[in-house]
């Protein structure tokens, strides 16, 4: 291969430049493409002595580059293939749990809140995410269930309240019709009608008062409690309770200096409600009611016990439900609407206490109210 020769001006241009590597690609006379390298040669004093020219064909270089490129491409494909083989199990372990969660999420979105995400799929992060979703679903399900229960209770409450209000109103309306038909001119019938209307109006007034009180307790479940001696409150109520008891025997078992936090008016209402319930269900002559107050479990326990007919096991779970009456005819006779024990439970609840009933049919019953010291 004959070395190519450049124009003289090109060599002079290289000599004028600073000593550095100069190269260019040219077509030789035989048609082959060559890489030409020009390197100025300088003396020790910085004088340029000449130019060294080196040339070679570019075809072998191109073939080498192509072979290297093909080798790199082949190695890259092989590395990618083995990488996919090694990564597929990891990819499967990651994506399959996600696909499972998507499938379950679609079922939940369709309304099936009872479904839960699996929490043992081998991926710690996905398992933790599933546990978080399950906790959220449990809270949502509990909220929906509570909402359904509240709506059902409200529906029953409105139906029962409407029934209780309609009964005295119907009675009053009937007496008025009788009076308008001429009974007003007969003093004896007029007195009976007015007396019955007065009784029904009192019952109606008490019912409305109880309903308003329940609504107030529901809307403001927190009251200001002050520390005091509960035994003194019971002792102050003793004259009033003896009047309400009539000929029934009334006894007190009260320990002194029983401190707890309470609202005085609300606790008096609790005592009166429980006592009035005991009076209604005991014999006027042979009845015996006992009020006890003692220390128990870091708190104070108030008990009202009677020797009435008691409550059957079928009725015990529902005695604190609103408008529930185990003996409907007798309760109605005394003007009750089944709200007294419900109000009592609401008051005890806002005091942070508990109320329970113990009874056997034919052996009387005992209502126990427990209030915490703090």
ChimeraX attribute file (.defattr): number of C-alpha atoms within 10 A of each C-alpha:
attribute: neighborCount
match mode: 1-to-1
recipient: residues
	/A:1	9
	/A:2	8
	/A:3	13
	/A:4	16
	/A:5	11
	/A:6	11
	/A:7	7
	/A:8	8
	/A:9	9
	/A:10	9
	/A:11	17
	/A:12	12
	/A:13	9
	/A:14	18
	/A:15	20
	/A:16	10
	/A:17	11
	/A:18	11
	/A:19	16
	/A:20	11
	/A:21	10
	/A:22	13
	/A:23	14
	/A:24	10
	/A:25	14
	/A:26	17
	/A:27	13
	/A:28	16
	/A:29	11
	/A:30	9
	/A:31	8
	/A:32	13
	/A:33	15
	/A:34	18
	/A:35	17
	/A:36	21
	/A:37	16
	/A:38	19
	/A:39	17
	/A:40	20
	/A:41	16
	/A:42	15
	/A:43	9
	/A:44	7
	/A:45	6
	/A:46	10
	/A:47	10
	/A:48	16
	/A:49	11
	/A:50	15
	/A:51	17
	/A:52	11
	/A:53	17
	/A:54	13
	/A:55	18
	/A:56	17
	/A:57	17
	/A:58	16
	/A:59	13
	/A:60	10
	/A:61	12
	/A:62	11
	/A:63	11
	/A:64	12
	/A:65	12
	/A:66	12
	/A:67	12
	/A:68	12
	/A:69	12
	/A:70	12
	/A:71	12
	/A:72	12
	/A:73	12
	/A:74	12
	/A:75	12
	/A:76	12
	/A:77	12
	/A:78	12
	/A:79	12
	/A:80	12
	/A:81	12
	/A:82	12
	/A:83	11
	/A:84	13
	/A:85	11
	/A:86	11
	/A:87	12
	/A:88	12
	/A:89	11
	/A:90	11
	/A:91	11
	/A:92	11
	/A:93	14
	/A:94	16
	/A:95	12
	/A:96	12
	/A:97	21
	/A:98	15
	/A:99	11
	/A:100	14
	/A:101	18
	/A:102	13
	/A:103	13
	/A:104	17
	/A:105	17
	/A:106	12
	/A:107	15
	/A:108	16
	/A:109	10
	/A:110	9
	/A:111	9
	/A:112	13
	/A:113	16
	/A:114	11
	/A:115	14
	/A:116	19
	/A:117	22
	/A:118	15
	/A:119	17
	/A:120	13
	/A:121	17
	/A:122	11
	/A:123	13
	/A:124	11
	/A:125	11
	/A:126	18
	/A:127	17
	/A:128	13
	/A:129	15
	/A:130	21
	/A:131	17
	/A:132	14
	/A:133	15
	/A:134	19
	/A:135	13
	/A:136	12
	/A:137	18
	/A:138	16
	/A:139	12
	/A:140	13
	/A:141	15
	/A:142	12
	/A:143	12
	/A:144	13
	/A:145	12
	/A:146	12
	/A:147	12
	/A:148	12
	/A:149	12
	/A:150	12
	/A:151	12
	/A:152	12
	/A:153	14
	/A:154	12
	/A:155	12
	/A:156	14
	/A:157	15
	/A:158	12
	/A:159	11
	/A:160	16
	/A:161	17
	/A:162	11
	/A:163	11
	/A:164	20
	/A:165	16
	/A:166	13
	/A:167	13
	/A:168	19
	/A:169	15
	/A:170	12
	/A:171	15
	/A:172	20
	/A:173	13
	/A:174	14
	/A:175	19
	/A:176	16
	/A:177	12
	/A:178	15
	/A:179	17
	/A:180	11
	/A:181	10
	/A:182	11
	/A:183	17
	/A:184	16
	/A:185	11
	/A:186	10
	/A:187	10
	/A:188	10
	/A:189	15
	/A:190	17
	/A:191	13
	/A:192	12
	/A:193	20
	/A:194	16
	/A:195	12
	/A:196	16
	/A:197	20
	/A:198	13
	/A:199	15
	/A:200	19
	/A:201	16
	/A:202	14
	/A:203	20
	/A:204	20
	/A:205	13
	/A:206	15
	/A:207	21
	/A:208	15
	/A:209	12
	/A:210	18
	/A:211	16
	/A:212	12
	/A:213	14
	/A:214	20
	/A:215	12
	/A:216	11
	/A:217	17
	/A:218	13
	/A:219	9
	/A:220	10
	/A:221	12
	/A:222	13
	/A:223	13
	/A:224	9
	/A:225	14
	/A:226	11
	/A:227	13
	/A:228	16
	/A:229	15
	/A:230	23
	/A:231	19
	/A:232	14
	/A:233	15
	/A:234	20
	/A:235	13
	/A:236	11
	/A:237	13
	/A:238	14
	/A:239	11
	/A:240	11
	/A:241	18
	/A:242	14
	/A:243	10
	/A:244	14
	/A:245	22
	/A:246	13
	/A:247	14
	/A:248	18
	/A:249	15
	/A:250	16
	/A:251	14
	/A:252	14
	/A:253	12
	/A:254	18
	/A:255	13
	/A:256	13
	/A:257	13
	/A:258	18
	/A:259	19
	/A:260	18
	/A:261	20
	/A:262	24
	/A:263	15
	/A:264	16
	/A:265	9
	/A:266	16
	/A:267	18
	/A:268	15
	/A:269	15
	/A:270	22
	/A:271	21
	/A:272	18
	/A:273	18
	/A:274	21
	/A:275	21
	/A:276	15
	/A:277	17
	/A:278	26
	/A:279	21
	/A:280	16
	/A:281	19
	/A:282	20
	/A:283	16
	/A:284	14
	/A:285	11
	/A:286	11
	/A:287	19
	/A:288	21
	/A:289	22
	/A:290	17
	/A:291	20
	/A:292	18
	/A:293	22
	/A:294	17
	/A:295	19
	/A:296	13
	/A:297	10
	/A:298	12
	/A:299	17
	/A:300	23
	/A:301	20
	/A:302	23
	/A:303	21
	/A:304	21
	/A:305	22
	/A:306	26
	/A:307	19
	/A:308	22
	/A:309	16
	/A:310	21
	/A:311	20
	/A:312	13
	/A:313	12
	/A:314	8
	/A:315	13
	/A:316	16
	/A:317	11
	/A:318	13
	/A:319	19
	/A:320	22
	/A:321	17
	/A:322	21
	/A:323	21
	/A:324	18
	/A:325	20
	/A:326	17
	/A:327	12
	/A:328	13
	/A:329	11
	/A:330	13
	/A:331	16
	/A:332	14
	/A:333	9
	/A:334	10
	/A:335	16
	/A:336	20
	/A:337	22
	/A:338	23
	/A:339	21
	/A:340	25
	/A:341	21
	/A:342	19
	/A:343	24
	/A:344	22
	/A:345	20
	/A:346	21
	/A:347	24
	/A:348	20
	/A:349	16
	/A:350	18
	/A:351	22
	/A:352	15
	/A:353	18
	/A:354	17
	/A:355	19
	/A:356	15
	/A:357	17
	/A:358	14
	/A:359	19
	/A:360	14
	/A:361	12
	/A:362	12
	/A:363	13
	/A:364	20
	/A:365	21
	/A:366	22
	/A:367	18
	/A:368	18
	/A:369	22
	/A:370	23
	/A:371	24
	/A:372	19
	/A:373	17
	/A:374	13
